[in-house]
Amino acid sequence: MLNIRVLYVDDQKTFNLTLYNYLCSYFSSVSNCCSDINEVLLQLETNSYDLIIIDFDIPDINGLELSQIIKANNPHQNIVMVSTYTEKEAFIQSMHLGVDGYISKPFVKEQAQLVFSKLCEKINHTKENERYKSYLQSEVNRQLAEILELEKEQEKSYKEFLFGLVNLVEERDTYTGGHSMRVAYYAKGIAQLMGLDDDLCNKVYQAGMLHDIGKTVIPDSILLKPERLSNVEYRLIQQHVSMSKSILDKIPMFRELVPIIESHHERIDGSGYPLGLKNDQIPIESQLIAISDCFDAMTTRRIYKRTMTKEDALLEINGLKDIHFKKEIVDIALKYFKTISLNQIADQRPKSLLEYERFSFFFKDQLTKLFNQNYLDYMFLNDECSYEYCSCLCIEKFYKYNDAHGWEEGNILLNDIAECLKKRTPEALLFRIKGDMFLILAHENIDLDCNALSLIPSKSNVKFSFPLHNESFTTLVQYLSL
């Protein structure tokens, strides 16, 4: 018995019981319908059949017309027509409609078996194909789901790697790390305002995040220097562009960002570096990063310069129109920058003990470990002195002491003075500047005079003077400016 579902449609008055019984013996599931066309169509709506057998002489509508309706709704439905030999025209029409088999009346078992055998082979083959197709589809869906999951993991790893690289920069220089994230944010915002597509905007953002990655190989002595760079140092720090290219060229997922990052210091007048590109030679993505880089540098507090207000920065960028940046890019960038809020002032000053120790190479006198001229200049520049009392201690004719006792003894004297000042003024801020001058900045009156220095072990007839004593910071600035 074949596992095939069959619907047999016949006229109730002339129902062919012989054929029906044969069908029941041949197929596992046989339903019959002896009513009108509406009942047949309802049956087809609520059930699915592998094979429909239709008697040509059903009431209200002939089998050929019913077959036409069924085939219109389901062209793949298998149909066998039952009719007399004399209905040759109906036979031909049924073949044209795509009826799959023809059984004559009166019923002949051998003929029916031949028709059903071939048709069942076709049905089983179709079912097997459907099962295989379903299996293939499930495999495709499973593998597609795995691919999508891998893509999600890859995207997650990509982002983690991206931010890991940025953190690598940030750990070396707080300014550079925060700067990279701000530049990426600004550049993407400008790109979106220009109407660039999402892929390009995301590429600009990624390139902005990584545009300074080459600074990871720049020495601390240059990267963290708290004053303006010399010409040689500036040429060295320019190498971070080629270093960025070298690093990212080795990482396939970032390789497409290399041309953008490589050109972010180029200027349309040819004054940029490293290649001196001009105008349209510079990718638009690079120009967006360049103007964002410029704006952030202006509005970020650096140790060797004050922060510009947003208004002043916008004026300066506007002045670079058609010089460093294209007019159309400047116009859109200015429109964008006006909408952002600089709520937090980016600050390059050390924020942790580790950063402080790294910066101390520049801020501290390497002999006495007191603060040096660099830190004093920083305080002058940023008006960040809250000390009400300032004193200036000088060693009289220190050069003669060095001549008489040697440089090593001179160094010992300087260290002894520093230790004495630390003990006598533990709450004060202490500096050694100009070789033989010590500054004491305090919140309270500085209780110190030349006699207090008489117990210095290496003093040996050294004389001291206080050109300024318990004066204001403003007076100290004026004195040192003379």
Secondary structure, DSSP 8 states (H G I E B T S, - for coil): -EEEEEEEE--STT--HHHHHHHHHHEEEEEEE-S-HHHHHHHHHH---SEEEEETT-SSS-HHHHHHHHHHH-TT-EEEEEEETT-HHHHHHHHHHT--EEEEES--HHHHHHHHHHHHHHHHHHHHHHHHHHHHHHHHHHHHHHHHHHHHHHHHHHHHHHHHHHHHHHHH-HHHHHHHHHHHHHHHHHHHHTT--HHHHHHHHHHHHHTTGGGGGS-HHHHT-SS---HHHHHHHTTHHHHHHHHHHT-GGGGGGHHHHHTTT--TBS--SSS--BGGGS-HHHHHHHHHHHHHHHTSBBTTB----HHHHHHHHHHTBTTTB-HHHHHHHHHHHTT----S--B-S--SHHHHHHHHHHHB-TTT-SB-HHHHHHHHHHT----SEEEEEEETTHHHHHHHH-HHHHHHHHHHHHHHHHHH-TTSEEEEETTTEEEEEESS-----GGGGTT-TT-TT--EEEEEEEE-HHHHHHHHH-
